[in-house]
Amino acid sequence: MLDEKYNQIFTLKDGRKLGYAEFGDPSGKPVIYFHGWLGGRLDPYVCVLFEKEIGCRIISVDRPGIGLSDFKKNRTILDWSDDVVELANHLGIEKFHVLGMSGGGPYVAACAYKIPERLLSAGIIGGMGPYEETKRMLKNPNRFLFVLFDKIPFSIKLILYPMWNRFLKMKFDEKARRMLARQGSRLPKPDKVFYEDSIFQEFLLNHLKDILQQKTKKGAFTDGKLFTKPWNFSLEEISEDLKFYIWHGELDKNVPIEIGKYYASKVSNSTAFFYPDEAHLSVLVNKIEEIVEVLNQ
């Protein structure tokens, strides 16, 4: 993962640095990818690990305060599109797809609403929805986690920061392998198999260290907190001229299938793909080639 294409930095007009990585075919259709929570620009690397063919140019971007990207005060989900446009302009890309997984879903919706004229399409893989409308669809422990983010966010720091600091000090050894396997043991089988794989385990630990490399951890904390805040637009306001895709596993416990169905019911020009034998991460890995095929149409 030390290849320079995975560790690129662009300086925005306001002086902030934006970290990004590139995957797939450099000459393929451009897809700007938004990571989940806890996630970062290296999220799509899991497809590389399992030797999946990525027949497009994926540009995966760290959100502010995460990985290589500088923190931004008072940011919103909606203003993320401004950073995306600056990056696209820098790369000489006029039209592009946006694709996001899990916590990247709201940022895809924001771009679909705010910059439809720049987009070829928008796609969400197992994406989080508007909090007030979908919070009852969430299942524990995520439901409890986001209640804390919403009502008593300082408590999240007491819970998560010590755990994050342990990750940063951890070496990849047998003890770390057992811990990561335990984390995955609660997941549905399609996701559990990844957490039992030593190659994935080592990637995940190194990836978490990259995500949380900034001392304050404000980026990851802010990213989680923002999921509970109003988006200041509705899904119904997304242009009916823009193609909008939803990919969601019916076994998903992180973001239940009901949220994918909610997107499908609210976005006018949407096409949904629901997979009865897939969960959360497994959709990205097992269906990435199918997803790219749809985007390349």
C-alpha positions as CSV (number, residue, x, y, z in Angstrom):
1,M,0.0,0.0,0.0
2,L,3.0,2.3,-0.1
3,D,2.6,2.8,-3.9
4,E,2.4,6.6,-4.5
5,K,-1.0,6.2,-6.3
6,Y,-2.5,5.3,-2.9
7,N,-1.0,8.3,-1.1
8,Q,-1.7,11.4,-3.3
9,I,-2.4,14.9,-2.0
10,F,-4.1,17.9,-3.5
11,T,-4.1,21.4,-2.0
12,L,-7.5,23.1,-2.1
13,K,-8.0,26.8,-2.6
14,D,-8.5,27.4,1.1
15,G,-5.1,25.8,1.8
16,R,-6.4,22.4,3.1
17,K,-4.8,19.2,1.9
18,L,-7.0,16.5,0.5
19,G,-5.7,12.9,0.4
20,Y,-6.8,10.5,-2.3
21,A,-5.9,7.1,-3.8
22,E,-6.5,5.7,-7.3
23,F,-7.5,2.2,-8.2
24,G,-8.4,0.3,-11.4
25,D,-7.9,1.4,-15.0
26,P,-6.4,4.9,-15.3
27,S,-8.0,5.3,-18.7
28,G,-11.4,4.1,-17.6
29,K,-14.5,6.1,-16.7
30,P,-13.8,8.3,-13.6
31,V,-15.6,7.3,-10.4
32,I,-15.0,9.5,-7.3
33,Y,-15.5,7.2,-4.3
34,F,-16.6,8.2,-0.8
35,H,-15.5,5.9,2.0
36,G,-17.6,4.6,5.0
37,W,-17.2,5.2,8.7
38,L,-14.6,4.3,10.1
39,G,-13.1,4.4,6.6
40,G,-10.7,6.2,4.4
41,R,-9.3,6.5,0.9
42,L,-7.9,2.9,1.0
43,D,-11.3,1.3,1.4
44,P,-11.4,0.0,-2.2
45,Y,-8.1,-1.7,-1.6
46,V,-10.0,-4.7,-0.2
47,C,-11.1,-5.4,-3.8
48,V,-7.4,-5.4,-4.9
49,L,-6.7,-7.9,-2.0
50,F,-9.2,-10.3,-3.4
51,E,-8.1,-9.8,-7.0
52,K,-11.3,-8.3,-8.3
53,E,-11.2,-6.6,-11.7
54,I,-11.9,-2.8,-11.4
55,G,-12.7,-1.8,-14.9
56,C,-12.9,2.0,-14.3
57,R,-10.8,4.7,-12.7
58,I,-11.7,4.9,-9.0
59,I,-10.5,8.1,-7.2
60,S,-11.1,7.5,-3.5
61,V,-10.9,10.5,-1.2
62,D,-10.2,11.0,2.5
63,R,-12.8,13.3,4.1
64,P,-11.6,16.2,6.3
65,G,-9.5,15.2,9.3
66,I,-9.2,11.5,8.1
67,G,-6.1,9.9,6.8
68,L,-4.1,12.5,4.7
69,S,-6.9,15.1,4.5
70,D,-6.7,18.2,6.8
71,F,-9.5,18.9,9.2
72,K,-12.2,21.4,8.4
73,K,-14.2,23.3,11.1
74,N,-17.9,23.5,10.9
75,R,-18.2,21.3,7.8
76,T,-21.4,19.8,6.6
77,I,-22.4,16.9,4.5
78,L,-23.7,19.2,1.8
79,D,-20.5,21.2,1.4
80,W,-18.4,18.1,0.7
81,S,-19.4,18.5,-3.0
82,D,-17.3,21.7,-3.1
83,D,-14.1,19.7,-2.3
84,V,-15.1,17.1,-4.9
85,V,-15.5,19.6,-7.6
86,E,-12.1,21.2,-6.9
87,L,-10.5,17.8,-7.0
88,A,-12.2,16.9,-10.3
89,N,-11.1,20.2,-11.8
90,H,-7.6,19.6,-10.6
91,L,-7.6,16.2,-12.3
92,G,-9.1,17.6,-15.5
93,I,-12.3,15.6,-15.1
94,E,-15.4,17.3,-16.4
95,K,-18.0,14.5,-15.8
96,F,-17.7,11.7,-13.3
97,H,-19.7,9.1,-11.4
98,V,-19.9,9.3,-7.6
99,L,-20.0,6.1,-5.6
100,G,-20.1,5.7,-1.9
101,M,-20.4,2.9,0.6
102,S,-22.0,2.9,4.0
103,G,-21.2,6.3,5.6
104,G,-20.3,7.5,2.1
105,G,-23.9,7.3,1.1
106,P,-25.0,10.7,2.5
107,Y,-22.2,12.4,0.6
108,V,-23.2,10.7,-2.6
109,A,-26.8,12.0,-2.1
110,A,-25.4,15.5,-1.4
111,C,-23.5,15.6,-4.6
112,A,-26.5,14.2,-6.5
113,Y,-28.5,17.1,-5.1
114,K,-26.0,19.9,-5.4
115,I,-23.9,19.1,-8.5
116,P,-26.0,16.9,-10.8
117,E,-24.7,18.8,-13.9
118,R,-21.2,17.3,-13.2
119,L,-22.3,13.8,-12.6
120,L,-22.7,10.8,-15.0
121,S,-24.5,9.0,-12.2
122,A,-24.7,8.5,-8.4
123,G,-24.4,5.2,-6.7
124,I,-24.7,4.0,-3.1
125,I,-23.6,0.6,-1.7
126,G,-25.2,-0.2,1.6
127,G,-25.5,3.5,2.4
128,M,-26.6,5.4,5.6
129,G,-29.7,7.4,5.2
130,P,-31.1,10.7,6.6
131,Y,-30.9,10.1,10.4
132,E,-34.3,11.3,11.5
133,E,-36.1,9.3,8.8
134,T,-34.2,6.1,9.1
135,K,-32.8,5.9,12.7
136,R,-35.5,3.4,13.7
137,M,-34.3,1.1,10.9
138,L,-30.8,0.8,12.5
139,K,-30.0,-2.2,14.7
140,N,-27.7,-2.3,17.7
141,P,-24.9,-1.7,18.3
142,N,-25.0,1.0,15.5
143,R,-28.4,2.3,16.7
144,F,-27.1,2.9,20.2
145,L,-23.9,4.4,18.8
146,F,-25.7,7.0,16.8
147,V,-28.1,7.8,19.6
148,L,-25.0,8.7,21.7
149,F,-23.5,10.8,18.8
150,D,-26.9,12.6,18.6
151,K,-27.7,13.1,22.3
152,I,-24.4,12.9,24.3
153,P,-21.5,13.1,21.8
154,F,-18.8,13.6,24.4
155,S,-19.5,10.1,25.7
156,I,-18.4,8.8,22.3
157,K,-14.9,10.1,22.9
158,L,-14.8,8.3,26.2
159,I,-15.8,5.0,24.5
160,L,-14.0,5.2,21.2
161,Y,-10.8,7.2,21.8
162,P,-9.2,4.7,24.1
163,M,-10.1,1.9,21.7
164,W,-8.7,3.8,18.7
165,N,-5.5,4.5,20.6
166,R,-5.1,0.7,21.3
167,F,-5.5,0.0,17.6
168,L,-2.7,2.5,16.8
169,K,-0.3,0.7,19.2
170,M,-1.2,-2.8,18.1
171,K,1.2,-5.0,16.1
172,F,-0.2,-7.5,13.7
173,D,0.3,-10.7,15.7
174,E,-1.7,-13.7,16.8
175,K,-3.4,-11.6,19.5
176,A,-4.5,-9.0,17.0
177,R,-5.7,-11.7,14.6
178,R,-7.9,-13.2,17.4
179,M,-9.3,-9.8,18.3
180,L,-10.2,-9.0,14.7
181,A,-11.8,-12.4,14.2
182,R,-13.9,-11.8,17.4
183,Q,-15.1,-8.5,15.9
184,G,-16.2,-10.3,12.8
185,S,-17.8,-13.2,14.6
186,R,-21.0,-11.2,15.2
187,L,-21.4,-10.4,11.5
188,P,-23.4,-12.3,8.9
189,K,-21.5,-15.1,7.2
190,P,-20.8,-13.2,3.9
191,D,-18.9,-10.5,6.0
192,K,-17.6,-12.8,8.7
193,V,-15.4,-14.7,6.2
194,F,-13.3,-11.5,5.5
195,Y,-12.5,-11.1,9.2
196,E,-11.3,-14.7,9.4
197,D,-8.8,-14.0,6.5
198,S,-5.3,-13.1,7.7
199,I,-4.5,-11.0,4.7
200,F,-7.7,-8.9,5.3
201,Q,-7.0,-8.7,9.0
202,E,-3.5,-7.2,8.4
203,F,-4.9,-4.8,5.8
204,L,-7.7,-3.7,8.2
205,L,-5.3,-3.0,11.1
206,N,-3.0,-1.0,8.9
207,H,-5.9,0.8,7.3
208,L,-7.3,1.8,10.8
209,K,-3.9,3.2,11.7
210,D,-3.9,5.3,8.4
211,I,-7.5,6.5,9.1
212,L,-6.7,7.6,12.6
213,Q,-3.1,8.9,12.0
214,Q,-4.0,12.5,13.0
215,K,-3.5,13.0,16.8
216,T,-6.8,14.7,17.6
217,K,-9.0,12.1,15.9
218,K,-11.5,15.0,15.2
219,G,-12.0,13.9,11.7
220,A,-13.4,10.5,12.5
221,F,-15.4,11.9,15.4
222,T,-16.9,14.6,13.3
223,D,-17.7,12.2,10.5
224,G,-19.7,10.0,12.8
225,K,-21.5,13.0,14.5
226,L,-22.5,14.5,11.1
227,F,-24.6,11.4,10.3
228,T,-27.1,12.5,13.0
229,K,-27.4,16.1,11.6
230,P,-29.9,17.4,9.0
231,W,-28.8,17.2,5.4
232,N,-30.6,20.5,4.5
233,F,-32.1,18.8,1.4
234,S,-34.4,15.9,0.8
235,L,-33.9,12.8,-1.4
236,E,-37.0,13.8,-3.3
237,E,-35.2,17.0,-4.5
238,I,-32.5,15.0,-6.3
239,S,-32.8,15.7,-10.1
240,E,-34.9,13.1,-11.9
241,D,-32.5,13.5,-14.8
242,L,-29.7,11.9,-12.9
243,K,-29.3,8.1,-12.8
244,F,-29.2,7.0,-9.2
245,Y,-28.2,3.4,-8.3
246,I,-28.6,1.5,-5.0
247,W,-26.8,-1.8,-4.2
248,H,-27.6,-3.4,-0.9
249,G,-27.3,-6.8,0.8
250,E,-30.4,-8.1,2.4
251,L,-28.2,-9.7,5.2
252,D,-26.6,-6.3,6.1
253,K,-26.6,-5.7,9.8
254,N,-24.5,-2.5,9.7
255,V,-27.0,-0.7,7.5
256,P,-30.2,-2.7,7.2
257,I,-31.8,-3.4,3.9
258,E,-34.8,-1.2,4.9
259,I,-32.6,1.9,4.4
260,G,-31.7,0.8,0.9
261,K,-35.4,0.4,0.2
262,Y,-36.0,3.9,1.7
263,Y,-33.6,5.4,-0.9
264,A,-35.3,3.5,-3.7
265,S,-38.7,4.8,-2.6
266,K,-37.6,8.5,-2.4
267,V,-35.2,9.1,-5.3
268,S,-37.2,9.4,-8.5
269,N,-34.8,8.1,-11.1
270,S,-33.4,5.2,-9.0
271,T,-32.5,1.6,-9.8
272,A,-32.0,-0.8,-6.9
273,F,-30.1,-4.1,-6.8
274,F,-30.9,-6.1,-3.6
275,Y,-28.9,-9.2,-3.0
276,P,-30.5,-11.9,-0.7
277,D,-27.1,-13.6,0.0
278,E,-24.9,-10.6,0.6
279,A,-24.3,-8.4,3.7
280,H,-22.4,-5.1,4.1
281,L,-18.7,-5.3,3.0
282,S,-19.4,-8.4,0.9
283,V,-21.4,-6.3,-1.6
284,L,-18.4,-4.1,-2.4
285,V,-16.0,-7.1,-2.8
286,N,-18.3,-9.6,-4.4
287,K,-20.2,-7.3,-6.7
288,I,-17.6,-4.6,-7.6
289,E,-17.3,-6.0,-11.1
290,E,-21.1,-5.9,-11.6
291,I,-21.3,-2.4,-10.1
292,V,-18.6,-1.2,-12.5
293,E,-20.4,-2.8,-15.4
294,V,-23.5,-0.8,-14.6
295,L,-21.6,2.4,-14.3
296,N,-19.9,1.7,-17.7
297,Q,-23.2,1.4,-19.5
